[in-house]
Amino acid sequence: MRKFLTFALISTLFLSLGLASTLTVWFSWEGQNTFMSIVKKFEQTHSNVKVNVVYIPKMIQKLRITLASGGNFPDIALVRNDYLGILVNANRIHSVSAKNVPSNIVKAFSVNGKEYAYPFYADIQVMYLNKYVFDKTNTPYPKERWTLKDLESLAQHIKDHGYIGLLLNGIASYFFNSFNAAYNGGEIPQKNGIPVVTGKGTLNAAKLYNYLFNVKKIAANYKKMALVNAFETNKAGMMFMGSFLIKKFLDSKVDFSIWQYPYLNSNQPIPPVLDPKGFVVFKPSEAAKEFLNYVTSANVEKEFCNATYKLPTNSKAAEELGNKNNFFKVMYESSKNSIILPTSEVFKNGYVKAVETALNLYLNGSLKLETAFEKAQEYIESHK
């Protein structure tokens, strides 16, 4: 009887070892088809793991709803780095240890000194130039290292010829962060981990917005889809936007090029925001580790980023693609001057909404500059 039970246990063990593990992965943003191709290659070489990829059109919204409702999370999800703090504070994701990643990317996916994601790729803010509009208006292309004064001059010239000089979402903190950092020595000011928005630098950045939109009127303040449509239909000469649109514009045959962000002055760049995405682990397992080590390897990152015009977070892959063509070159060089947004919950839940509200109230004339940002600071402090 004992021999039979021992044999049964051994048989069960072998059967369990032969069963495939199934991973559920939430994936979002661009590159779904390329990612699915990579997953199939993984399954072909890892027959013990099956991967169920679920495309989530609005990842942040999905995560918020799942957190609030107590719903089921997947094994793995692709997230933006600035959402880490909320997931860590909710005690939902597990710390990890990624390899061959630049220190700034490691920092981007760290909370309280611990890493919480396998970095996969990054988007970077760039300046889009509409070559059709530039040629129609005989506008000279900017120098490789240009300044805010150059930008103003070019935008004015384009406007004088009947087109919109510059497209910029004047409310989104996503863009304002770059100007805020530029006027504060290259970083968003914080005190004891709490963003500070009442300082001279931040107020000067807001004054610049007022100058561009309301005084010179060389910039148009649209929301994201309206910005993209105006540029795509040749209504504007320049646009501040993330590099995620490169592939879309190439596919739709827009005649465009990209440039690095201008300098505030001869020494201080306006640092573009580096927007890295990485995989967080809700349910750790050996299968999850196998999968993540595979998809974030240098060759696989390069395959994904080459097809989608993303910047690899793997150092070797990023440098190799940076030499491929002008798009990758501008992205790679831009990343050297970039800033990465804080991962803290107070930044995500307090600062972002506070800044966007303050900018809106100031630019539309509802509140004076100092009052708008004093109220923003109060809101931030309430989210400590």
C-alpha positions in Angstrom: 0.0 0.0 0.0 2.9 2.4 0.9 4.7 1.6 -2.3 1.5 2.4 -4.2 1.0 5.7 -2.5 4.7 6.6 -3.1 4.3 5.8 -6.8 1.1 7.8 -7.0 2.8 10.8 -5.4 5.8 10.6 -7.8 3.4 10.3 -10.7 1.4 13.3 -9.6 4.7 15.3 -9.2 5.8 14.5 -12.7 2.4 15.3 -14.1 2.4 18.7 -12.3 5.9 19.5 -13.6 4.7 18.8 -17.1 1.7 21.1 -16.9 2.1 24.5 -18.6 1.9 27.6 -16.4 -0.5 30.3 -17.8 0.4 34.0 -17.4 -2.1 36.8 -17.8 -0.4 40.0 -19.1 -2.1 43.3 -19.4 -0.6 45.3 -22.2 -1.3 48.9 -23.4 -0.2 51.8 -25.6 1.4 51.2 -29.0 2.9 48.1 -30.5 0.3 45.5 -29.7 1.0 43.4 -32.9 4.7 43.5 -32.4 4.4 42.5 -28.8 2.1 39.6 -29.8 4.7 38.4 -32.2 7.3 38.4 -29.5 5.0 36.5 -27.1 4.5 33.8 -29.8 8.3 33.4 -30.1 8.6 33.1 -26.4 6.0 30.4 -26.3 7.8 28.5 -29.0 11.0 28.3 -27.0 9.2 28.0 -23.6 6.6 25.3 -24.0 6.0 25.2 -20.3 4.5 28.7 -20.3 1.4 30.0 -22.0 0.8 33.7 -22.1 -2.6 35.3 -22.2 -2.2 38.9 -23.4 -5.1 41.2 -22.7 -5.0 44.6 -24.4 -6.1 47.4 -22.1 -6.8 50.6 -24.0 -6.7 52.8 -20.9 -4.3 51.2 -18.5 -4.2 53.8 -15.7 -8.0 53.9 -15.6 -8.2 50.1 -15.5 -5.7 49.9 -12.6 -7.6 52.6 -10.7 -10.9 50.8 -11.1 -9.4 47.4 -10.2 -7.8 48.9 -7.0 -11.0 50.6 -6.0 -13.3 47.6 -6.6 -10.9 45.0 -5.2 -11.0 43.2 -8.5 -8.5 40.6 -9.8 -5.1 41.8 -11.1 -3.2 39.9 -13.8 0.2 38.3 -13.2 2.0 41.1 -15.0 1.0 44.5 -16.4 2.8 47.2 -18.4 2.6 50.5 -16.6 4.1 54.0 -16.7 6.7 54.7 -14.1 4.7 57.6 -12.5 1.9 55.2 -11.4 4.3 53.0 -9.3 3.8 54.9 -6.1 0.0 54.3 -6.0 0.5 50.5 -6.6 3.3 50.2 -4.1 1.3 52.1 -1.4 -1.7 49.7 -2.1 0.7 46.8 -1.5 -0.2 45.2 -4.8 3.1 44.8 -6.7 6.4 43.1 -5.8 9.9 44.4 -5.8 12.2 43.1 -8.6 15.8 43.4 -9.8 16.3 44.3 -13.5 19.7 44.1 -15.3 21.6 46.2 -17.9 19.5 49.3 -17.2 20.8 52.9 -16.9 20.8 54.3 -13.4 18.2 57.0 -14.3 15.8 54.3 -15.5 16.3 52.2 -12.4 15.5 55.4 -10.4 12.4 55.9 -12.5 11.0 52.5 -11.4 12.1 52.8 -7.8 10.0 53.7 -4.7 11.7 54.2 -1.4 14.9 52.7 -2.8 13.4 49.5 -4.1 12.9 48.6 -7.8 9.3 47.7 -8.8 9.4 47.0 -12.5 11.2 45.4 -15.4 11.8 48.5 -17.7 10.8 47.8 -21.3 10.9 51.0 -23.4 10.6 54.8 -23.2 8.9 57.5 -25.1 10.5 60.9 -25.1 9.1 64.4 -25.8 10.3 65.9 -29.0 9.5 68.9 -31.2 7.7 67.9 -34.4 8.3 70.1 -37.5 5.8 70.1 -40.3 8.0 70.2 -43.4 5.0 71.1 -45.7 4.3 74.2 -43.6 8.0 75.1 -43.3 8.5 74.9 -47.0 5.3 76.8 -47.8 6.2 79.7 -45.5 10.0 79.7 -46.4 10.7 79.1 -42.7 14.4 78.2 -42.0 14.9 75.0 -40.1 16.3 75.5 -36.6 19.9 74.9 -35.6 20.6 71.6 -33.9 21.0 73.4 -30.7 18.4 76.1 -30.7 16.9 78.4 -28.0 13.5 79.6 -26.9 14.1 82.8 -28.7 14.7 80.9 -31.9 11.5 79.0 -31.3 9.6 82.3 -30.8 11.0 83.8 -34.0 10.1 80.7 -36.1 6.6 80.5 -34.7 6.0 84.2 -35.4 7.2 83.8 -38.9 4.9 80.8 -39.5 2.0 82.7 -37.9 2.6 85.7 -40.1 2.1 83.5 -43.2 -1.3 82.3 -42.1 -0.5 79.1 -40.2 -0.4 78.2 -36.5 3.1 78.7 -35.3 3.2 76.3 -32.4 0.9 73.6 -31.0 1.0 72.9 -27.2 -1.4 71.6 -24.7 -1.2 74.6 -22.3 -3.0 72.8 -19.4 -1.4 69.3 -19.3 1.3 69.0 -16.6 3.0 66.5 -18.9 4.4 69.4 -21.0 4.6 72.0 -18.3 7.0 69.8 -16.3 9.7 70.5 -18.9 9.4 74.3 -18.6 9.0 74.1 -14.8 12.2 72.1 -14.6 14.1 74.4 -17.0 13.3 77.5 -14.9 14.4 75.5 -11.8 17.9 74.4 -12.8 16.8 71.2 -14.6 14.5 69.5 -12.1 11.0 69.9 -10.6 11.4 71.5 -7.2 10.5 69.5 -4.1 11.0 69.9 -0.4 11.0 66.7 1.7 9.5 64.8 -1.2 6.7 67.3 -1.7 6.5 69.2 -5.0 6.8 73.0 -4.5 4.9 75.2 -7.1 5.1 78.6 -5.6 8.7 79.4 -6.3 10.0 82.0 -8.8 11.0 79.4 -11.4 7.6 77.7 -11.5 5.9 81.1 -11.8 8.2 82.2 -14.6 7.4 79.0 -16.5 3.7 79.9 -16.2 4.4 83.4 -17.3 6.1 82.0 -20.4 2.9 80.1 -21.2 0.9 83.3 -20.9 3.3 85.1 -23.2 3.1 82.4 -25.9 -0.7 81.9 -25.7 -2.2 85.3 -24.7 0.4 88.0 -25.4 2.2 86.9 -28.6 -0.5 84.5 -29.6 1.9 82.3 -31.5 0.9 79.1 -29.8 -2.5 77.3 -29.9 -3.7 75.5 -26.8 -5.5 72.4 -27.9 -6.1 69.0 -26.3 -4.2 66.0 -27.5 -6.4 64.8 -30.4 -7.0 68.3 -31.7 -3.2 68.9 -31.5 -2.5 65.8 -33.6 -5.2 66.6 -36.1 -4.0 70.2 -36.6 -0.5 69.0 -37.3 -1.5 66.1 -39.4 -3.6 68.3 -41.7 -0.9 70.9 -42.2 -2.4 73.7 -40.1 0.6 74.2 -37.9 4.4 74.4 -38.2 5.6 73.0 -34.9 4.2 70.8 -32.1 5.4 69.7 -28.7 4.5 66.0 -28.3 5.8 62.6 -27.3 7.7 60.4 -29.7 4.9 57.8 -29.7 3.4 59.6 -32.7 6.4 59.0 -35.0 5.1 55.6 -36.2 1.6 57.0 -36.7 2.8 59.9 -38.8 5.1 57.7 -40.9 2.2 55.4 -41.6 -0.1 58.3 -42.6 2.5 59.8 -44.8 2.8 63.1 -43.0 5.8 65.1 -44.2 7.6 65.8 -40.9 10.8 65.7 -39.0 11.6 65.8 -35.3 14.0 68.1 -33.3 15.3 68.1 -29.8 13.7 70.5 -27.4 15.2 74.0 -27.5 17.4 75.5 -24.8 16.0 78.0 -22.4 19.2 79.9 -22.8 22.8 79.2 -23.9 23.4 76.8 -21.0 20.1 75.4 -19.7 18.2 72.9 -21.9 14.4 72.6 -21.6 14.5 69.0 -20.5 12.0 66.7 -22.2 10.1 64.2 -20.1 11.3 60.7 -20.5 8.2 58.5 -20.3 9.4 54.9 -19.5 7.1 51.9 -19.4 7.9 48.8 -17.5 6.3 45.5 -16.4 5.1 45.2 -12.8 4.5 41.9 -11.1 1.3 41.3 -9.2 1.7 37.5 -8.9 5.4 36.4 -8.7 6.3 33.1 -10.2 9.2 31.4 -12.0 7.1 31.5 -15.2 6.7 35.3 -14.8 10.4 35.7 -14.2 11.2 33.7 -17.3 8.9 35.7 -19.4 10.1 39.1 -18.2 13.8 38.2 -18.6 13.0 37.2 -22.2 11.0 40.3 -23.2 13.3 42.8 -21.6 16.5 41.3 -23.1 18.5 43.5 -25.4 17.6 41.7 -28.6 13.9 41.6 -27.9 13.7 45.2 -26.7 15.6 46.2 -29.9 13.1 44.2 -32.0 10.1 45.8 -30.4 11.5 49.4 -30.4 12.8 49.2 -34.0 9.3 48.3 -35.2 7.5 50.8 -33.1 9.9 53.8 -32.9 10.4 53.5 -29.1 13.6 54.0 -27.1 14.9 50.8 -25.5 15.6 51.0 -21.8 18.4 48.5 -22.3 21.6 50.6 -22.6 23.2 48.6 -25.4 20.0 48.4 -27.5 19.3 52.1 -27.1 22.8 53.0 -28.3 22.6 50.7 -31.3 19.2 52.1 -32.4 20.4 55.6 -31.7 22.7 55.3 -34.7 20.1 53.9 -37.1 18.3 57.0 -38.5 17.5 60.6 -37.6 14.4 59.7 -35.6 16.2 57.3 -33.3 19.2 59.7 -33.1 17.0 62.6 -31.9 15.2 60.4 -29.4 18.5 59.1 -28.1 20.2 62.5 -27.8 17.0 64.0 -26.3 17.1 61.3 -23.6 20.5 62.6 -22.4 18.9 65.9 -21.3 15.6 64.4 -20.1 13.9 64.4 -16.7 11.9 61.5 -15.3 8.8 62.3 -13.3 8.7 61.3 -9.6 6.9 58.1 -8.7 5.4 59.3 -5.4 1.7 59.2 -4.8 1.6 62.8 -3.8 3.1 63.8 -7.2 0.5 61.7 -9.1 -2.6 62.5 -7.0 -1.7 66.0 -5.8 0.8 67.8 -8.1 -0.6 66.8 -11.5 -4.2 67.9 -10.8 -3.1 71.0 -8.9 -0.8 72.3 -11.7 -3.3 71.7 -14.4 -6.0 73.5 -12.5 -3.7 76.4 -11.7 -2.6 76.8 -15.3 -6.2 76.7 -16.5 -7.4 79.4 -14.0 -4.4 81.6 -14.7 -4.4 81.4 -18.5 -8.1 82.0 -18.8 -7.9 85.0 -16.5 -10.0 83.6 -13.6 -7.2 83.9 -11.0 -4.0 85.9 -10.7 -0.8 83.9 -11.1 0.4 83.9 -7.5 -3.1 83.1 -6.2 -3.6 80.2 -8.6 -0.4 78.5 -7.6 -0.8 79.2 -3.9 -4.1 77.3 -4.1 -2.3 74.6 -6.0 0.3 74.3 -3.3 -2.4 73.9 -0.7 -4.0 71.1 -2.7 -0.6 69.4 -3.0 0.0 69.7 0.8 -3.4 68.1 1.5 -2.1 64.9 -0.3 0.9 64.3 1.9 
